[in-house]
Amino acid sequence: MSSFSRPSLTLLTDSSAPATWTDTTPVDESWRLDALCAETDPEAFFPEKGGSTREAKRVCVGCAVQTECLEYALSNDERFGIWGGLSERERRRLRLQRRIPLSA
């Protein structure tokens, strides 16, 4: 017997919008309790366009939950800020690298 369980999905409707499905499976975000960024100025993790990401990335390097943070950002399509030590551009590149190449 497999331990895999399907996520529970809920149909969300709004009279002004088409129906959409949303994953309502609880997500374990307890890793956030150990995140070093919680003890740091949040502005560093959301720099202005063209601003430096160096300070945030320096914090991420020493963080015990860097991997969990990055995976959270990738799976939730976070579009802004530094997550798991990577900027949005770096996460986009990583997502493309993880895609399975098509064989001819």
N, CA and C atoms as an extended XYZ file, in Angstrom:
312
Properties=species:S:1:pos:R:3:atomname:S:1:resname:S:1:resid:I:1 pbc="F F F"
N         0.824       -1.162        0.000 N   MET     1
C         0.000        0.000        0.000 CA  MET     1
C         0.881        1.242        0.000 C   MET     1
N         0.551        2.208       -0.818 N   SER     2
C         1.347        3.417       -0.961 CA  SER     2
C         0.998        4.427        0.121 C   SER     2
N         1.996        5.183        0.557 N   SER     3
C         1.747        6.225        1.550 CA  SER     3
C         1.393        7.546        0.875 C   SER     3
N         1.348        7.547       -0.448 N   PHE     4
C         0.997        8.754       -1.194 CA  PHE     4
C        -0.472        9.067       -1.027 C   PHE     4
N        -0.771       10.306       -0.737 N   SER     5
C        -2.172       10.708       -0.666 CA  SER     5
C        -2.386       11.892       -1.589 C   SER     5
N        -3.532       11.924       -2.210 N   ARG     6
C        -3.838       13.007       -3.126 CA  ARG     6
C        -4.134       14.277       -2.351 C   ARG     6
N        -3.720       15.423       -2.892 N   PRO     7
C        -4.075       16.664       -2.233 CA  PRO     7
C        -5.574       16.904       -2.349 C   PRO     7
N        -6.129       17.531       -1.343 N   SER     8
C        -7.544       17.837       -1.419 CA  SER     8
C        -7.715       19.134       -2.201 C   SER     8
N        -8.658       19.135       -3.110 N   LEU     9
C        -8.891       20.300       -3.944 CA  LEU     9
C       -10.271       20.863       -3.673 C   LEU     9
N       -10.352       22.156       -3.697 N   THR    10
C       -11.617       22.828       -3.467 CA  THR    10
C       -11.924       23.718       -4.657 C   THR    10
N       -13.150       23.677       -5.134 N   LEU    11
C       -13.572       24.538       -6.228 CA  LEU    11
C       -13.955       25.887       -5.652 C   LEU    11
N       -13.241       26.925       -6.090 N   LEU    12
C       -13.545       28.275       -5.642 CA  LEU    12
C       -14.333       28.974       -6.736 C   LEU    12
N       -15.436       29.563       -6.373 N   THR    13
C       -16.225       30.279       -7.367 CA  THR    13
C       -16.509       31.687       -6.897 C   THR    13
N       -16.605       32.554       -7.841 N   ASP    14
C       -16.938       33.951       -7.602 CA  ASP    14
C       -17.825       34.340       -8.768 C   ASP    14
N       -18.895       35.012       -8.503 N   SER    15
C       -19.842       35.332       -9.560 CA  SER    15
C       -19.205       36.144      -10.678 C   SER    15
N       -18.110       36.856      -10.395 N   SER    16
C       -17.486       37.685      -11.422 CA  SER    16
C       -16.288       37.010      -12.088 C   SER    16
N       -15.920       35.812      -11.628 N   ALA    17
C       -14.747       35.138      -12.165 CA  ALA    17
C       -15.066       33.684      -12.475 C   ALA    17
N       -14.314       33.092      -13.421 N   PRO    18
C       -14.526       31.673      -13.705 CA  PRO    18
C       -14.110       30.810      -12.515 C   PRO    18
N       -14.672       29.626      -12.405 N   ALA    19
C       -14.341       28.707      -11.313 CA  ALA    19
C       -12.880       28.284      -11.429 C   ALA    19
N       -12.204       28.180      -10.282 N   THR    20
C       -10.814       27.716      -10.258 CA  THR    20
C       -10.658       26.685       -9.159 C   THR    20
N        -9.691       25.793       -9.331 N   TRP    21
C        -9.386       24.775       -8.324 CA  TRP    21
C        -8.196       25.247       -7.520 C   TRP    21
N        -8.260       25.075       -6.217 N   THR    22
C        -7.183       25.473       -5.321 CA  THR    22
C        -6.820       24.302       -4.421 C   THR    22
N        -5.517       24.074       -4.262 N   ASP    23
C        -5.033       23.019       -3.376 CA  ASP    23
C        -5.211       23.479       -1.935 C   ASP    23
N        -5.955       22.710       -1.145 N   THR    24
C        -6.181       23.072        0.251 CA  THR    24
C        -5.464       22.125        1.218 C   THR    24
N        -4.521       21.351        0.688 N   THR    25
C        -3.745       20.446        1.531 CA  THR    25
C        -2.886       21.268        2.476 C   THR    25
N        -2.908       20.958        3.777 N   PRO    26
C        -2.067       21.711        4.711 CA  PRO    26
C        -0.592       21.547        4.357 C   PRO    26
N         0.142       22.639        4.423 N   VAL    27
C         1.561       22.632        4.098 CA  VAL    27
C         2.342       22.885        5.379 C   VAL    27
N         3.368       22.067        5.600 N   ASP    28
C         4.194       22.235        6.793 CA  ASP    28
C         5.176       23.375        6.548 C   ASP    28
N         4.967       24.461        7.219 N   GLU    29
C         5.860       25.610        7.104 CA  GLU    29
C         6.599       25.862        8.414 C   GLU    29
N         6.727       24.812        9.218 N   SER    30
C         7.405       24.961       10.505 CA  SER    30
C         8.876       25.344       10.333 C   SER    30
N         9.431       25.103        9.156 N   TRP    31
C        10.814       25.481        8.892 CA  TRP    31
C        11.019       26.983        9.084 C   TRP    31
N         9.959       27.761        8.899 N   ARG    32
C        10.062       29.219        9.034 CA  ARG    32
C        10.490       29.636       10.443 C   ARG    32
N        10.188       28.803       11.429 N   LEU    33
C        10.561       29.126       12.803 CA  LEU    33
C        12.075       29.175       12.983 C   LEU    33
N        12.803       28.431       12.153 N   ASP    34
C        14.257       28.369       12.248 CA  ASP    34
C        14.961       29.270       11.234 C   ASP    34
N        14.204       30.040       10.472 N   ALA    35
C        14.780       30.874        9.418 CA  ALA    35
C        15.503       32.089       10.002 C   ALA    35
N        16.741       32.297        9.582 N   LEU    36
C        17.525       33.440       10.054 CA  LEU    36
C        16.932       34.765        9.581 C   LEU    36
N        16.241       34.753        8.469 N   CYS    37
C        15.686       36.001        7.946 CA  CYS    37
C        14.630       36.577        8.884 C   CYS    37
N        14.039       35.740        9.713 N   ALA    38
C        13.042       36.223       10.669 CA  ALA    38
C        13.676       37.123       11.721 C   ALA    38
N        14.993       37.045       11.855 N   GLU    39
C        15.724       37.854       12.828 CA  GLU    39
C        16.441       39.022       12.164 C   GLU    39
N        16.124       39.266       10.893 N   THR    40
C        16.832       40.254       10.087 CA  THR    40
C        15.844       41.249        9.495 C   THR    40
N        16.333       42.360        9.053 N   ASP    41
C        15.514       43.373        8.411 CA  ASP    41
C        14.895       42.811        7.128 C   ASP    41
N        13.562       42.709        7.044 N   PRO    42
C        12.914       42.133        5.865 CA  PRO    42
C        13.152       42.932        4.586 C   PRO    42
N        13.468       44.214        4.725 N   GLU    43
C        13.736       45.050        3.550 CA  GLU    43
C        14.904       44.492        2.732 C   GLU    43
N        15.854       43.856        3.388 N   ALA    44
C        17.017       43.306        2.688 CA  ALA    44
C        16.612       42.190        1.731 C   ALA    44
N        15.526       41.496        2.023 N   PHE    45
C        15.105       40.365        1.209 CA  PHE    45
C        14.175       40.764        0.065 C   PHE    45
N        13.785       42.020        0.042 N   PHE    46
C        12.931       42.538       -1.026 CA  PHE    46
C        13.483       43.876       -1.504 C   PHE    46
N        14.691       43.831       -2.112 N   PRO    47
C        15.331       45.072       -2.537 CA  PRO    47
C        14.578       45.708       -3.717 C   PRO    47
N        14.756       47.016       -3.846 N   GLU    48
C        14.196       47.725       -5.001 CA  GLU    48
C        14.839       47.175       -6.263 C   GLU    48
N        14.170       47.345       -7.390 N   LYS    49
C        14.716       46.875       -8.667 CA  LYS    49
C        16.108       47.468       -8.857 C   LYS    49
N        17.067       46.604       -9.131 N   GLY    50
C        18.449       47.024       -9.308 CA  GLY    50
C        19.225       47.139       -8.004 C   GLY    50
N        18.538       46.954       -6.862 N   GLY    51
C        19.197       47.041       -5.556 CA  GLY    51
C        20.036       45.803       -5.279 C   GLY    51
N        20.886       45.918       -4.304 N   SER    52
C        21.785       44.820       -3.945 CA  SER    52
C        21.066       43.700       -3.200 C   SER    52
N        21.422       42.476       -3.558 N   THR    53
C        20.892       41.287       -2.888 CA  THR    53
C        21.947       40.663       -1.970 C   THR    53
N        23.101       41.292       -1.923 N   ARG    54
C        24.256       40.735       -1.206 CA  ARG    54
C        23.964       40.467        0.266 C   ARG    54
N        23.362       41.440        0.959 N   GLU    55
C        23.103       41.290        2.400 CA  GLU    55
C        22.172       40.100        2.666 C   GLU    55
N        21.100       39.990        1.899 N   ALA    56
C        20.142       38.892        2.086 CA  ALA    56
C        20.808       37.548        1.803 C   ALA    56
N        21.549       37.472        0.731 N   LYS    57
C        22.194       36.211        0.365 CA  LYS    57
C        23.221       35.797        1.409 C   LYS    57
N        23.866       36.767        2.045 N   ARG    58
C        24.836       36.470        3.108 CA  ARG    58
C        24.122       35.819        4.293 C   ARG    58
N        22.918       36.281        4.610 N   VAL    59
C        22.130       35.684        5.691 CA  VAL    59
C        21.734       34.262        5.299 C   VAL    59
N        21.295       34.083        4.073 N   CYS    60
C        20.837       32.768        3.602 CA  CYS    60
C        21.931       31.704        3.660 C   CYS    60
N        23.156       32.091        3.381 N   VAL    61
C        24.266       31.129        3.378 CA  VAL    61
C        24.393       30.426        4.720 C   VAL    61
N        24.173       31.133        5.813 N   GLY    62
C        24.309       30.543        7.139 CA  GLY    62
C        23.020       29.986        7.713 C   GLY    62
N        21.959       29.947        6.918 N   CYS    63
C        20.653       29.532        7.426 CA  CYS    63
C        20.471       28.017        7.340 C   CYS    63
N        19.983       27.439        8.430 N   ALA    64
C        19.795       25.987        8.497 CA  ALA    64
C        18.631       25.497        7.634 C   ALA    64
N        17.730       26.390        7.254 N   VAL    65
C        16.555       25.973        6.483 CA  VAL    65
C        16.557       26.571        5.072 C   VAL    65
N        17.734       26.851        4.569 N   GLN    66
C        17.861       27.444        3.230 CA  GLN    66
C        17.207       26.567        2.166 C   GLN    66
N        17.419       25.276        2.215 N   THR    67
C        16.849       24.360        1.224 CA  THR    67
C        15.334       24.353        1.274 C   THR    67
N        14.776       24.282        2.479 N   GLU    68
C        13.320       24.278        2.628 CA  GLU    68
C        12.713       25.578        2.104 C   GLU    68
N        13.389       26.684        2.380 N   CYS    69
C        12.942       27.991        1.937 CA  CYS    69
C        12.924       28.058        0.403 C   CYS    69
N        13.993       27.589       -0.210 N   LEU    70
C        14.071       27.597       -1.668 CA  LEU    70
C        12.992       26.720       -2.277 C   LEU    70
N        12.815       25.526       -1.746 N   GLU    71
C        11.781       24.631       -2.276 CA  GLU    71
C        10.385       25.222       -2.117 C   GLU    71
N        10.157       25.916       -0.999 N   TYR    72
C         8.874       26.585       -0.790 CA  TYR    72
C         8.654       27.634       -1.884 C   TYR    72
N         9.665       28.438       -2.133 N   ALA    73
C         9.554       29.492       -3.145 CA  ALA    73
C         9.318       28.915       -4.535 C   ALA    73
N        10.001       27.833       -4.853 N   LEU    74
C         9.835       27.211       -6.165 CA  LEU    74
C         8.449       26.602       -6.323 C   LEU    74
N         7.983       25.919       -5.297 N   SER    75
C         6.687       25.257       -5.403 CA  SER    75
C         5.518       26.237       -5.322 C   SER    75
N         5.750       27.422       -4.762 N   ASN    76
C         4.689       28.429       -4.651 CA  ASN    76
C         4.864       29.580       -5.632 C   ASN    76
N         5.792       29.421       -6.553 N   ASP    77
C         6.037       30.402       -7.609 CA  ASP    77
C         6.188       31.819       -7.049 C   ASP    77
N         7.011       31.938       -6.004 N   GLU    78
C         7.286       33.255       -5.435 CA  GLU    78
C         8.002       34.093       -6.484 C   GLU    78
N         7.464       35.244       -6.765 N   ARG    79
C         8.001       36.085       -7.839 CA  ARG    79
C         8.861       37.240       -7.353 C   ARG    79
N         8.863       37.493       -6.062 N   PHE    80
C         9.612       38.634       -5.547 CA  PHE    80
C        10.477       38.211       -4.374 C   PHE    80
N        11.583       38.892       -4.222 N   GLY    81
C        12.419       38.697       -3.052 CA  GLY    81
C        13.445       37.593       -3.177 C   GLY    81
N        14.252       37.509       -2.145 N   ILE    82
C        15.292       36.485       -2.035 CA  ILE    82
C        14.711       35.360       -1.194 C   ILE    82
N        14.710       34.156       -1.735 N   TRP    83
C        14.205       32.964       -1.043 CA  TRP    83
C        15.258       31.879       -1.202 C   TRP    83
N        15.679       31.292       -0.123 N   GLY    84
C        16.665       30.215       -0.195 CA  GLY    84
C        17.977       30.645       -0.818 C   GLY    84
N        18.272       31.927       -0.730 N   GLY    85
C        19.535       32.432       -1.263 CA  GLY    85
C        19.515       32.785       -2.736 C   GLY    85
N        18.351       32.686       -3.377 N   LEU    86
C        18.267       32.984       -4.812 CA  LEU    86
C        17.265       34.094       -5.097 C   LEU    86
N        17.590       34.899       -6.092 N   SER    87
C        16.683       35.945       -6.555 CA  SER    87
C        15.636       35.310       -7.482 C   SER    87
N        14.638       36.085       -7.856 N   GLU    88
C        13.611       35.578       -8.777 CA  GLU    88
C        14.240       35.108      -10.082 C   GLU    88
N        15.164       35.858      -10.627 N   ARG    89
C        15.826       35.470      -11.880 CA  ARG    89
C        16.572       34.135      -11.711 C   ARG    89
N        17.269       33.979      -10.595 N   GLU    90
C        18.011       32.740      -10.340 CA  GLU    90
C        17.057       31.564      -10.131 C   GLU    90
N        15.923       31.809       -9.455 N   ARG    91
C        14.934       30.732       -9.273 CA  ARG    91
C        14.305       30.338      -10.606 C   ARG    91
N        14.030       31.303      -11.456 N   ARG    92
C        13.469       31.008      -12.779 CA  ARG    92
C        14.447       30.127      -13.575 C   ARG    92
N        15.716       30.469      -13.526 N   ARG    93
C        16.744       29.687      -14.226 CA  ARG    93
C        16.794       28.257      -13.667 C   ARG    93
N        16.710       28.125      -12.336 N   LEU    94
C        16.727       26.812      -11.701 CA  LEU    94
C        15.510       25.993      -12.118 C   LEU    94
N        14.331       26.635      -12.157 N   ARG    95
C        13.119       25.927      -12.602 CA  ARG    95
C        13.301       25.383      -14.017 C   ARG    95
N        13.872       26.178      -14.892 N   LEU    96
C        14.101       25.734      -16.274 CA  LEU    96
C        15.101       24.583      -16.325 C   LEU    96
N        16.137       24.628      -15.500 N   GLN    97
C        17.134       23.557      -15.462 CA  GLN    97
C        16.545       22.257      -14.952 C   GLN    97
N        15.574       22.340      -14.057 N   ARG    98
C        14.969       21.141      -13.465 CA  ARG    98
C        13.978       20.459      -14.401 C   ARG    98
N        13.535       21.152      -15.421 N   ARG    99
C        12.599       20.530      -16.348 CA  ARG    99
C        13.276       19.380      -17.074 C   ARG    99
N        12.526       18.343      -17.314 N   ILE   100
C        13.064       17.161      -17.983 CA  ILE   100
C        13.166       17.470      -19.473 C   ILE   100
N        14.360       17.334      -20.041 N   PRO   101
C        14.508       17.616      -21.466 CA  PRO   101
C        13.744       16.586      -22.315 C   PRO   101
N        13.183       17.067      -23.399 N   LEU   102
C        12.479       16.172      -24.318 CA  LEU   102
C        13.496       15.436      -25.187 C   LEU   102
N        13.262       14.148      -25.413 N   SER   103
C        14.167       13.409      -26.286 CA  SER   103
C        13.590       13.397      -27.697 C   SER   103
N        14.469       13.383      -28.674 N   ALA   104
C        14.030       13.447      -30.073 CA  ALA   104
C        13.572       12.102      -30.576 C   ALA   104
